[in-house]
Amino acid sequence: MTVYDAKALKKFVEDVLVKQNVKKENAEVVADSLIRADLEGITSHGISRLPIYSKRLKEGRINPTPSIKIQKKGLSILTVDGDNGLGQIASYYGIKEGIKTARETGVAAIAIRKSNHFGCASYYCKAACDENLAAIVMTNSPPWGGKKAFFGTNPIAFGFPVKNGPDVIIDMSASVVARGKIIEAAKEGKAIPKGWAIDQRGNDTEDPAEALNGAVLPSGGVKGYGWALAVEILTGLLTGAAYGPHVENIYDDNGQIANVGHFFILIDIEKFMPVDQFTSLLQKMLLEMKAVPKKEEVHTILYPGERREQSYIHKLHCGIHLSQEVEKDLVQLANQLHLEFPTTGDHYV
């Protein structure tokens, strides 16, 4: 793998999007989302997604200049029409307005429709935590390929601000694994673990290509199925977006407009108790949790969010590794758009 400077990669993402008529301020949001995912070690939702975003922008399947429409209904409800723009853009403006609403009323519910893939759900949890808000973030996704697949990975994420340490960020898909991991394995020609997915015939498969034409398995069996259903109802039905098999797959060359749905809940902690009191209580609980007796092979107990932050700090200073496959796709994209792809830094190995 080759190592690249995070700032250089972020600038490249911005340049690619601006070249395809995305407004600079919107391109910066998308770039920040993708590169933060890579910095946090979530490479399946990082810069590797840029080529497919770019392809759909070029084809007109994603609107580069969406007119985001936000309506406030009642005191605490916001509905967002993403106008088929990039998912990060619709989500960013929804969250931005939702923070104001949560400050006024204590809670804001944000329903987004006519959107696209929005990257990592944790990105929006972090945005809320930076404002001392708690967050619940959900999205639906296409049930790619298989004869029996109905729901996508349908992730749900929770964010809670921590005063002296990484925020608690819990980001989980309703499937055994995120679809992006299978896409990565397919690109790199690697097998996937047994139990991740089934092929079109309903048989277990370790072939990522077969898995992409089949169905990913739900996490925890029937529990994951119920989780996926609940997320689908909130993100696909309540938002007015597409649901289940009607959500178009961004990787399907024969697909149409995706109409992905997102659903956010923002909670102003200050309306329940002073933020300092909450963060002190949370810190106390986390310390007690980490003090639980450990197994011999366990060096330390980490809470959700710590590993992400450790990766972020390390890669921010030491660079982001790109596989040969991802690097090849990005160089090809740069050539198509007559842009320069970043070179590696001298201080990277």
Disulfide bonds with the S-S distance in Angstrom:
none
